[in-house]
């Protein structure tokens, strides 16, 4: 005994089951591929974070060194200015008190 359209309905259901199976298989493959890509991206992200942290640490060390060198430069510039001022004062004082000797005249201590 057979009902009209029953065979067609069974064939239609079989077709839907086959298509669902194929779609599910494709989706599972895509999911696996995306999962692998996600793991790769996570690993790359972790590497980039570590690199960024190291570079930030290096930047901070360089900034500290730059600050130290800046302070040293300012200190040396101040010492240089003071030394230049003292030298100018000594030169002026020696000229004022007649201690300046003309060029070409040797001091006794310089004669060997």
Biotite code that builds the C-alpha atoms (Angstrom):
import biotite.structure as struc

atoms = struc.array([
    struc.Atom([0.000, 0.000, 0.000], chain_id="A", res_id=1, res_name="UNK", atom_name="CA", element="C"),
    struc.Atom([1.341, 3.374, -0.940], chain_id="A", res_id=2, res_name="UNK", atom_name="CA", element="C"),
    struc.Atom([0.097, 6.839, -0.445], chain_id="A", res_id=3, res_name="UNK", atom_name="CA", element="C"),
    struc.Atom([0.453, 9.300, -3.247], chain_id="A", res_id=4, res_name="UNK", atom_name="CA", element="C"),
    struc.Atom([3.508, 11.587, -2.804], chain_id="A", res_id=5, res_name="UNK", atom_name="CA", element="C"),
    struc.Atom([4.939, 9.511, 0.058], chain_id="A", res_id=6, res_name="UNK", atom_name="CA", element="C"),
    struc.Atom([7.901, 8.390, -2.030], chain_id="A", res_id=7, res_name="UNK", atom_name="CA", element="C"),
    struc.Atom([8.552, 12.005, -3.106], chain_id="A", res_id=8, res_name="UNK", atom_name="CA", element="C"),
    struc.Atom([8.364, 13.205, 0.513], chain_id="A", res_id=9, res_name="UNK", atom_name="CA", element="C"),
    struc.Atom([10.855, 10.538, 1.617], chain_id="A", res_id=10, res_name="UNK", atom_name="CA", element="C"),
    struc.Atom([13.190, 11.540, -1.249], chain_id="A", res_id=11, res_name="UNK", atom_name="CA", element="C"),
    struc.Atom([12.843, 15.210, -0.275], chain_id="A", res_id=12, res_name="UNK", atom_name="CA", element="C"),
    struc.Atom([13.648, 14.422, 3.356], chain_id="A", res_id=13, res_name="UNK", atom_name="CA", element="C"),
    struc.Atom([16.663, 12.351, 2.290], chain_id="A", res_id=14, res_name="UNK", atom_name="CA", element="C"),
    struc.Atom([17.855, 15.258, 0.156], chain_id="A", res_id=15, res_name="UNK", atom_name="CA", element="C"),
    struc.Atom([17.480, 17.650, 3.108], chain_id="A", res_id=16, res_name="UNK", atom_name="CA", element="C"),
    struc.Atom([19.351, 15.258, 5.408], chain_id="A", res_id=17, res_name="UNK", atom_name="CA", element="C"),
    struc.Atom([22.189, 14.946, 2.852], chain_id="A", res_id=18, res_name="UNK", atom_name="CA", element="C"),
    struc.Atom([22.408, 18.732, 2.405], chain_id="A", res_id=19, res_name="UNK", atom_name="CA", element="C"),
    struc.Atom([22.364, 19.267, 6.174], chain_id="A", res_id=20, res_name="UNK", atom_name="CA", element="C"),
    struc.Atom([25.142, 16.705, 6.546], chain_id="A", res_id=21, res_name="UNK", atom_name="CA", element="C"),
    struc.Atom([27.255, 18.381, 3.864], chain_id="A", res_id=22, res_name="UNK", atom_name="CA", element="C"),
    struc.Atom([26.660, 21.817, 5.340], chain_id="A", res_id=23, res_name="UNK", atom_name="CA", element="C"),
    struc.Atom([27.521, 20.553, 8.820], chain_id="A", res_id=24, res_name="UNK", atom_name="CA", element="C"),
    struc.Atom([30.743, 18.977, 7.522], chain_id="A", res_id=25, res_name="UNK", atom_name="CA", element="C"),
    struc.Atom([31.733, 22.213, 5.748], chain_id="A", res_id=26, res_name="UNK", atom_name="CA", element="C"),
    struc.Atom([30.958, 24.277, 8.827], chain_id="A", res_id=27, res_name="UNK", atom_name="CA", element="C"),
    struc.Atom([32.991, 21.934, 11.026], chain_id="A", res_id=28, res_name="UNK", atom_name="CA", element="C"),
    struc.Atom([35.946, 22.170, 8.640], chain_id="A", res_id=29, res_name="UNK", atom_name="CA", element="C"),
    struc.Atom([35.694, 25.962, 8.557], chain_id="A", res_id=30, res_name="UNK", atom_name="CA", element="C"),
    struc.Atom([35.420, 26.014, 12.335], chain_id="A", res_id=31, res_name="UNK", atom_name="CA", element="C"),
    struc.Atom([38.574, 23.903, 12.676], chain_id="A", res_id=32, res_name="UNK", atom_name="CA", element="C"),
    struc.Atom([40.395, 26.154, 10.221], chain_id="A", res_id=33, res_name="UNK", atom_name="CA", element="C"),
    struc.Atom([39.254, 29.279, 12.057], chain_id="A", res_id=34, res_name="UNK", atom_name="CA", element="C"),
    struc.Atom([40.203, 27.759, 15.399], chain_id="A", res_id=35, res_name="UNK", atom_name="CA", element="C"),
    struc.Atom([43.719, 27.076, 14.082], chain_id="A", res_id=36, res_name="UNK", atom_name="CA", element="C"),
    struc.Atom([43.917, 30.644, 12.731], chain_id="A", res_id=37, res_name="UNK", atom_name="CA", element="C"),
    struc.Atom([42.736, 31.980, 16.076], chain_id="A", res_id=38, res_name="UNK", atom_name="CA", element="C"),
    struc.Atom([45.471, 30.066, 17.894], chain_id="A", res_id=39, res_name="UNK", atom_name="CA", element="C"),
    struc.Atom([48.056, 31.477, 15.473], chain_id="A", res_id=40, res_name="UNK", atom_name="CA", element="C"),
    struc.Atom([46.762, 35.005, 16.016], chain_id="A", res_id=41, res_name="UNK", atom_name="CA", element="C"),
    struc.Atom([46.778, 34.529, 19.802], chain_id="A", res_id=42, res_name="UNK", atom_name="CA", element="C"),
    struc.Atom([50.394, 33.313, 19.665], chain_id="A", res_id=43, res_name="UNK", atom_name="CA", element="C"),
    struc.Atom([51.390, 36.264, 17.470], chain_id="A", res_id=44, res_name="UNK", atom_name="CA", element="C"),
    struc.Atom([49.568, 38.637, 19.811], chain_id="A", res_id=45, res_name="UNK", atom_name="CA", element="C"),
    struc.Atom([51.421, 37.227, 22.818], chain_id="A", res_id=46, res_name="UNK", atom_name="CA", element="C"),
    struc.Atom([54.740, 37.622, 20.997], chain_id="A", res_id=47, res_name="UNK", atom_name="CA", element="C"),
    struc.Atom([53.896, 41.207, 20.049], chain_id="A", res_id=48, res_name="UNK", atom_name="CA", element="C"),
    struc.Atom([52.914, 42.001, 23.642], chain_id="A", res_id=49, res_name="UNK", atom_name="CA", element="C"),
    struc.Atom([56.242, 40.640, 24.911], chain_id="A", res_id=50, res_name="UNK", atom_name="CA", element="C"),
    struc.Atom([58.136, 42.594, 22.261], chain_id="A", res_id=51, res_name="UNK", atom_name="CA", element="C"),
    struc.Atom([56.230, 45.755, 23.144], chain_id="A", res_id=52, res_name="UNK", atom_name="CA", element="C"),
    struc.Atom([56.970, 45.277, 26.837], chain_id="A", res_id=53, res_name="UNK", atom_name="CA", element="C"),
    struc.Atom([60.693, 44.807, 26.142], chain_id="A", res_id=54, res_name="UNK", atom_name="CA", element="C"),
    struc.Atom([60.782, 47.837, 23.855], chain_id="A", res_id=55, res_name="UNK", atom_name="CA", element="C"),
    struc.Atom([58.960, 49.911, 26.451], chain_id="A", res_id=56, res_name="UNK", atom_name="CA", element="C"),
    struc.Atom([61.500, 48.856, 29.065], chain_id="A", res_id=57, res_name="UNK", atom_name="CA", element="C"),
    struc.Atom([64.335, 49.760, 26.684], chain_id="A", res_id=58, res_name="UNK", atom_name="CA", element="C"),
    struc.Atom([62.698, 53.125, 25.997], chain_id="A", res_id=59, res_name="UNK", atom_name="CA", element="C"),
    struc.Atom([62.444, 53.835, 29.721], chain_id="A", res_id=60, res_name="UNK", atom_name="CA", element="C"),
    struc.Atom([66.101, 52.885, 30.244], chain_id="A", res_id=61, res_name="UNK", atom_name="CA", element="C"),
    struc.Atom([67.147, 55.139, 27.370], chain_id="A", res_id=62, res_name="UNK", atom_name="CA", element="C"),
    struc.Atom([65.030, 57.968, 28.772], chain_id="A", res_id=63, res_name="UNK", atom_name="CA", element="C"),
    struc.Atom([66.720, 57.589, 32.173], chain_id="A", res_id=64, res_name="UNK", atom_name="CA", element="C"),
    struc.Atom([70.140, 57.584, 30.516], chain_id="A", res_id=65, res_name="UNK", atom_name="CA", element="C"),
    struc.Atom([69.194, 60.656, 28.476], chain_id="A", res_id=66, res_name="UNK", atom_name="CA", element="C"),
    struc.Atom([68.108, 62.441, 31.657], chain_id="A", res_id=67, res_name="UNK", atom_name="CA", element="C"),
    struc.Atom([71.379, 61.510, 33.379], chain_id="A", res_id=68, res_name="UNK", atom_name="CA", element="C"),
    struc.Atom([73.413, 62.722, 30.405], chain_id="A", res_id=69, res_name="UNK", atom_name="CA", element="C"),
    struc.Atom([71.398, 65.939, 30.293], chain_id="A", res_id=70, res_name="UNK", atom_name="CA", element="C"),
    struc.Atom([72.141, 66.589, 33.958], chain_id="A", res_id=71, res_name="UNK", atom_name="CA", element="C"),
    struc.Atom([75.819, 65.780, 33.405], chain_id="A", res_id=72, res_name="UNK", atom_name="CA", element="C"),
    struc.Atom([75.897, 68.127, 30.413], chain_id="A", res_id=73, res_name="UNK", atom_name="CA", element="C"),
    struc.Atom([74.339, 70.966, 32.413], chain_id="A", res_id=74, res_name="UNK", atom_name="CA", element="C"),
    struc.Atom([76.815, 70.382, 35.231], chain_id="A", res_id=75, res_name="UNK", atom_name="CA", element="C"),
    struc.Atom([79.784, 70.368, 32.864], chain_id="A", res_id=76, res_name="UNK", atom_name="CA", element="C"),
    struc.Atom([78.488, 73.473, 31.074], chain_id="A", res_id=77, res_name="UNK", atom_name="CA", element="C"),
    struc.Atom([78.201, 75.260, 34.411], chain_id="A", res_id=78, res_name="UNK", atom_name="CA", element="C"),
    struc.Atom([81.725, 74.157, 35.373], chain_id="A", res_id=79, res_name="UNK", atom_name="CA", element="C"),
    struc.Atom([83.019, 75.300, 31.995], chain_id="A", res_id=80, res_name="UNK", atom_name="CA", element="C"),
    struc.Atom([81.335, 78.696, 32.369], chain_id="A", res_id=81, res_name="UNK", atom_name="CA", element="C"),
    struc.Atom([82.784, 79.074, 35.872], chain_id="A", res_id=82, res_name="UNK", atom_name="CA", element="C"),
    struc.Atom([86.260, 78.051, 34.707], chain_id="A", res_id=83, res_name="UNK", atom_name="CA", element="C"),
    struc.Atom([86.079, 80.444, 31.764], chain_id="A", res_id=84, res_name="UNK", atom_name="CA", element="C"),
    struc.Atom([85.009, 83.258, 34.097], chain_id="A", res_id=85, res_name="UNK", atom_name="CA", element="C"),
    struc.Atom([87.815, 82.474, 36.555], chain_id="A", res_id=86, res_name="UNK", atom_name="CA", element="C"),
    struc.Atom([90.362, 82.336, 33.744], chain_id="A", res_id=87, res_name="UNK", atom_name="CA", element="C"),
    struc.Atom([89.178, 85.690, 32.431], chain_id="A", res_id=88, res_name="UNK", atom_name="CA", element="C"),
    struc.Atom([89.369, 87.174, 35.931], chain_id="A", res_id=89, res_name="UNK", atom_name="CA", element="C"),
    struc.Atom([92.872, 85.791, 36.452], chain_id="A", res_id=90, res_name="UNK", atom_name="CA", element="C"),
    struc.Atom([93.991, 87.139, 33.091], chain_id="A", res_id=91, res_name="UNK", atom_name="CA", element="C"),
    struc.Atom([92.528, 90.535, 33.901], chain_id="A", res_id=92, res_name="UNK", atom_name="CA", element="C"),
    struc.Atom([94.125, 90.505, 37.346], chain_id="A", res_id=93, res_name="UNK", atom_name="CA", element="C"),
    struc.Atom([97.543, 89.563, 35.994], chain_id="A", res_id=94, res_name="UNK", atom_name="CA", element="C"),
    struc.Atom([97.304, 92.299, 33.358], chain_id="A", res_id=95, res_name="UNK", atom_name="CA", element="C"),
    struc.Atom([96.261, 94.894, 35.942], chain_id="A", res_id=96, res_name="UNK", atom_name="CA", element="C"),
    struc.Atom([99.141, 94.093, 38.310], chain_id="A", res_id=97, res_name="UNK", atom_name="CA", element="C"),
    struc.Atom([101.797, 94.028, 35.592], chain_id="A", res_id=98, res_name="UNK", atom_name="CA", element="C"),
    struc.Atom([102.202, 90.286, 35.748], chain_id="A", res_id=99, res_name="UNK", atom_name="CA", element="C"),
    struc.Atom([101.530, 89.949, 32.069], chain_id="A", res_id=100, res_name="UNK", atom_name="CA", element="C"),
    struc.Atom([104.742, 89.298, 30.173], chain_id="A", res_id=101, res_name="UNK", atom_name="CA", element="C"),
    struc.Atom([105.168, 90.145, 26.530], chain_id="A", res_id=102, res_name="UNK", atom_name="CA", element="C"),
    struc.Atom([105.554, 87.338, 24.060], chain_id="A", res_id=103, res_name="UNK", atom_name="CA", element="C"),
    struc.Atom([109.093, 86.264, 23.386], chain_id="A", res_id=104, res_name="UNK", atom_name="CA", element="C"),
    struc.Atom([110.368, 86.836, 26.905], chain_id="A", res_id=105, res_name="UNK", atom_name="CA", element="C"),
    struc.Atom([111.190, 83.616, 28.724], chain_id="A", res_id=106, res_name="UNK", atom_name="CA", element="C"),
    struc.Atom([110.939, 83.147, 32.416], chain_id="A", res_id=107, res_name="UNK", atom_name="CA", element="C"),
    struc.Atom([114.017, 81.902, 34.212], chain_id="A", res_id=108, res_name="UNK", atom_name="CA", element="C"),
    struc.Atom([112.277, 78.712, 35.243], chain_id="A", res_id=109, res_name="UNK", atom_name="CA", element="C"),
    struc.Atom([111.576, 77.931, 31.606], chain_id="A", res_id=110, res_name="UNK", atom_name="CA", element="C"),
    struc.Atom([115.291, 78.074, 30.658], chain_id="A", res_id=111, res_name="UNK", atom_name="CA", element="C"),
    struc.Atom([116.998, 74.726, 30.919], chain_id="A", res_id=112, res_name="UNK", atom_name="CA", element="C"),
])
